[in-house]
Amino acid sequence: MRLNKWINNKFLQSIYTQLDAKNQYSVKAQKSIKLSVVTQFFPPDYAATGQLIEELVNQLGKQGVDIEVFTSQPGYAFSSHTAPTVEWADQVRIQRSRSAQLWPGRIRGKAVNGVLYTLRAMLYLLKAWRRNNILLLTTAPPFLPVIGYLAYILFRLPYVCILYDLYPDIAIALGVIPKGSWLARLWRGINKQVWLNAKGIIVLSPGMKQKIVAHCPEVADKISIIHSWANPEAIVPIAKRENWFAWKYNLVNKFTVLYSGNMGRCHDIDTMLEAAKELKDEPIQFVCIGAGAKRDELIMEVERLGLNNFTFLPYQDKQVLPYSLTACDLSLVSVDSATEGLVVPSKLYSALASGRPIAVICSQTSYLREMMAEANCGGTFDNGDGQGLAQFIRFLNRDRQIGEQMGKAGRQYLRSHFTPKVISQQYLHVLQQIVFDEVITRTRSDVK
């Protein structure tokens, strides 16, 4: 009995010693991370990618991570089309390319800007790689992760890819390029090399992980599913009668359905239009804030049909968002069925923060359905089910109390799962693990 007790005590001491060592190393690894973030969009750009990255680096910086950001001159800013070449925000160093973006509102202009920025990012890394021990890249522009692969081949600099969207799959789904074309095959071949050599791959949904694993099963173990987020301290529910934005656009006395964000090729706008047609004679207003390839098409169709229940507004400044996002009674989120699993609507998280019920238009296989059921914050509708969406809007218009309960439930769900602090911890864990693995690899190499 004494021998067994002695063995058990020794075993427990060994476990505690290992855990203590791991915790001490975790803190040390956190402080030793020198992170370079490369992304085309960053404030003052209002693109969602840039705003998310800004919040992420601020949170990581507060936790002791040494960070520098390389980004582009703004192409989607409100007050200025230029920004300082180098500036500090808190403890984060921000460096921008010197050249302004060309024709950011046009497809060809976006492609040219993406190529130019990628070339400038490569030049940046030629000078900056010695200052950093890990590289974090986004898919803005879509081919940007290629320079992570090149940096690893040339400098052995480990890199992590955040895949906001999957190309060439999106281009194929939208009919931009044929599935079996040489460009699609080349792009997928390059993707595979990028993914195989990455130390980590971050995707925003389970569906995105499934798509990547289908193309490249070997990388399944290095993929982390980390959702987007919103800041519930910045976006706080405001009653419409106390909201200047609602008064300004005459929304206080109407049941308001809000679509805020990009109205692009990957979003289902037609289902919203069908619902609006059915509700055209009822005191219900649809408000579309933002831009995108489908915006002009929607405006033309609304004018052709003679609908008076639509209000179209441009993107709003970041300071206005807490008011514009809460000047409604229902938030609308949509994904086109053709691009399911290829994109993730970041507008969902700010809608949760607003404390309003949410209607999501998506395919039956979408992960969004599980999220909405778990949050109990609204309803989900098949692509094309404008009638079902219209019935849901009528239901909420009749019973405002249920809508209020849904909004509160959604906001609580966000606070528990998708705040900047919660999500940044998940990113930090990925970065710490990579730094730890790199140290182990070097140690083993030195021993040999």
N, C-alpha and C positions, 0 to 999 in steps of 0.2 A: 504493500500500500504506500509506504514512504517513497519507494523508488518510483512508482507511478506518479505520485504527487510531485516529486522533484522533476520528473520528465515533463509533466504538464506545465509546471511553472517556467521551466527553461524554454518550452515551446512558445508560451504566451509572451515571455520576455523578448524572444526573437521576433515575433510578429510585431510587437509594439516598437521595437527598435527599427524595423524596416519601415513601418508606417511613419514614424517620426522622421526618419531620413528622407522618405519620399516627400513629406510635407515641407521639410526644410529646403529640399531641392526645388520644390514647386515654387516657393517664394523666390529663391535665387534665380530660377529660370525665368520667372516673370520679370525680374529686374534686368536680366541679361538679354531680353528680346529687343533687338534693334530692327524695327519693322519699316519697310518701305512699301507704301500703298500707291499703286499706279492705277488711275482711273481717269477717263476723259472728262467726266462731269463732277463738279464740286462747286459748292456755293461761291459766288453769288448766282450760279446757275440754279434754276428752280427744278431741273430734272430730278425725278424721285430718287434715282440711283445716287446722285451727288448728295442729296440731303440725308439719305440713309448712311452713306459712308462718313459724312461729317459727324453724325451722332455716334457712330461706332468708334471712330478714332478718338473722339473726345472721351468716351467712356474708358477705352483702353489706356489712354494717356493718364487718366485719373488713377488707374490701377498700376502705374509705374512702368508702362511699356514706352520705350523710346521710339517715336514715330516721326517719319517725314512722308509727305504726300507729294506726288508729282501728278499734275493735272493740266488741263488746257485752259486757254483764255475762255471766258464765258461766251456761249452762243445763245443762251436762253435766259438772260438776266433781264430784270425790269429796269433798273436805273442806270446801268453801265455795261458797255460791251468790252471793257478792259478791266483788269484787276492787277494788283502788284505782282511783279515777277517772283518776288520772295516776300513772305510775311509769316508771322508767328500768331497762332491762335491758341491761347493758353500755352501748353508746352509742345504743341504740334507745329512742326516746320512745314510750310506749304510753298512749293515751288511750281510755277506755271510756265508753260512754253511761251515764248515771246510773241508768236504770231497769233493774230485773231482768227476766229473761225470764218470760213467762207460759206455763204448761202446756207445757213443751218436749217432753214425751213424747207429746203428742197431735198429730194431723195439723193440726187447725184452729189449735191453739196455735202450732205451727211457722210456719204461714202468717201468723198475726197478728204473731208476733215478727219475721218477715222484713220485713213491711211497715213496722212501727214502726222497726226498725233502719235500713231504707233512708231513711226520712224523717229520722231523726237524723243519718245520714251526710251527707245533703244540707245540713243545718244546719251540720254540722262543716265542710264544704267552703266554705260561705259565709264562714267566718272564717279557714280555714287555707290557702286556695288561693294566697295571696301568699307563703307560706313555702316552697312546693314548685314544682318545674318539671316534674314528671311524676307521674302517678297510676297505681297498679297496683290493679286490682279483681279479685275472685274472683266465681264464681257461687254464693256462699254469702251470702245467698239467691240464687235463680236470676235474679231481676230486678235485682240490684244494679248490673250494668254500665250500666243506664239513667242512673245519676247521673254516670257518666263522660261520656256523651254530653251531658248537660245542662251539666256543668262545662266541656266544650270549647266549647259554643255560647255560654255566658255569659262565660267567662273566657279562652277559647282555651288552656286547660290540656290538654296532650296526655295521652292515657291508653292503657294497655295492659290487655287483658282476659285473665285466666287462666280458661279454660273447663274446669272440672272435670267438668261434665256438660252435656248439651244439652237445653234445654227450648224449645218445648213437645214436642219429639220423644219424650222419655221418657214424658211424660203421655199422649201419643197411643199409644205402644207398649204401655203398661200398661192402656189402655182407660179412663183417667180422663176424657179429653175426646175428642170425635170429631175425626177428621182434618180435616174440612171446616167445623168450627164457626167462628163469628165470633171466638171467643177464640183459637183456633189461628192464624187468619189475622192477627189483630191482633198477637199475640205474635211471629209470624215477621216481620211488617212492622217492628216495633220492633227486633227483632234485626238486621235488615238495616241499619237506620240506625245502630245502635250499631257494627256491624262496619265499615261504610263509613267512619265517622269516626274509628275507633280508629287509633292509630299502630302498634299491634302487637296480634296475637292469638296467644296461646299455648295449644296443645292438648296432650293427653297421649299421643296415639297417632295413627298414620297414618289409622286408620279415622275418627277424629273430624274430621280435616282433610277427608277425602273428603265427609263429611256436610255440613260447612259450605260447601265449594265447590259442592256440588250445589244448595244454597239460594242462594248468592251468589258466583258465579264471579269477580266483580270483586276479591274480597279474597284470592285465592289467594297472591299474592306477599307479603302481610304476615303470613301464618300461619307460626309456628315450632312444630315438634314438639319439645317438651321433656318428657321423662319425669318421673315422680315418683322418689323416691329413699328410701334408708334409710341410717342411720349405722352402718357396720360396727365403729366403735369403741365404740358404745353397746350394740349387740347382738352378743354374742360367743358362739360355740358352747359349750355347757356339757353335759357328759355327764349323762345322766339320773340316774345313781347319785350324782352330786355336786350335784344340783339339788334344793333344798329344796321347790320347787313340785311337782315330780314325786312326791316322797315324801308331801307333804301330801295329795295327791289320789289316792294309790295308783296311780300310773302307771308306776312303775319296772319292774315285771315284766310289763307288757302292751305289746304293740305299739300305739302310740297315734297316731291320726289327728286332727290339730288343725285346726279351723276357727276362726280368730281375727279378729273384726271384725264389721262390720254384716251382719246377716242380713235384708236388705231386699228390696223388690220386684224389684230389678234383679239379684238373685243367684239362682243355681240351687241350691236346697236339696234338691229332689226326687231328683236323681241320687245325692247323698250318702246319702239315706235308703234308696234302693233297694240300694245297696252294703251298707249296715249290715244290712238285712234278710237279705241273702245270707250275711253273716258273723256272724250272731247267735249261733252255737254255737261260735265260735272265739275264742281269747284275744286279741281285738282290741277296743280301746276308742276310741270317737269322743268327742272333747271339743270342745264348742262354747262359745267365750268371746265375749260381746258381747250385742248387742240387735238390734232391728229388727222390721219388720212381720211377718216370717215366723217369728220365734223362737217365739212362743206357739203358732202353728199346728204347728210341728215338735214341740214338747213334747207337745201334745195327741195328735198322731199316734203318737209314740213310746209314750205311755202306752196308747193304744188297742190298739196291736200287741203290747204287753207286752214291749218290747225292754229288755234290761238292759245294753246296750253303749253307752249314751250318758251323758255327764256334761255338765251345763249350768252355766256360771259367768257372772257378770256381767263387764262391762268391768273390766280391771285398771289400776291406777295405773301411770303411766309408769315408776316405779322398779321395778315388778314385771315389766314386759314382757320384759326380758332373760332372765328365768327362765320365764315362761309360754310364750314363743315357742319355747324350746328344750326344753320338757318333753314332747317328742313324737318320733316316728320318721318322720312324714310330715306335711307341711303341705298344706292343701287350699285352693284358690282357685277361685272360680266366677263366671261371668257368664251371666245368662239370655240365651237366643238372641234374644229379642225386643228386647233393649236392646244388642246388639252394636254397637260403634262409637259408642254414646251415653254410656257410662260406662267408667271404667278402674279396676280394683281396685288400690288403693294397698297392700293387704295383701301383694301379690306381692313387693314390694321388701323388706319386713321379713322375709318368709319366706326370701328369698335370703340375707339377712344372718345368719339363724339357723343356716345350715350344715346344713339338713335337706333331703332330697329333696322335690320339690313335685309334686302332681297338680293339673292345671288342667282344669276343666270349661268348655268354651266351644264356639262354633260352628266349623265347618270353615273359615270365612273369617276367623277372628280373628287379629289380629297376634300374639296370645299364643303361637300355635303356632310362629311363626318365632323368637320370643324363646327359647322353651323348647328348640327344636332347637339354636339357636346356643349356649345356655348348657350344654346337655347335662346338665340337672339334675333330670330327672324324666320325667313323661309327660303327654300331653294326651288328653282324652276328650270325645267328642261329648255334647251335652246329651241326657240320657236313657240313656246307656250305663252304668248302674249295675253291670252284670255285668262290663264291661271294667275299671271302677275296682276292683271287688272282686278280680279276678284280679291286678291290679297290686299291690294291698295284700298279697295272699298271697305274691306273688313277692318283695317287699321283706322280708316277715316271714321268709321262708326264707333269704334271702341278705342279711344286714345289711351286708356289706362293700360291695356294689354301692350300697346306699343311702348309705353313708358317702362313697363316691366322688362320687356325684351331689351330695350336700350341699356338699362341698368345691368342686366345679366351679361350683355356683351362687353360692357366696360370692365366689369369685374373679371371676366374671362381674360381680357387683355392684360389687366394688372397682374394676373397670376402667371401668365405664360409669355407675353410678348412685349415687355418693356425694354428700353435700351439697356438697363442694368442686367436684366435676366439674360438677354441674348448676347451681350458682350462677354458674359462669363462663359458661354458656350464657345465663342470665338477664341477666347483666351485659353481655354482648355486645349483646343486644337493646336494653337501656336506653341503652348508649353510642351505638348507631346512631341512636336516636331523638333524643337530645340533639344529636348531630352534625348530623342533618338539620334540626333546629329552628334551630341556629345558622346554617347555610347559608341557610335560607329567610329569616331575619331580615336577614342580610347582603345578600342580593339585593334585599330590600325597601328597605333603607336606600339602596342604590346607585341604585335607581329614583327 
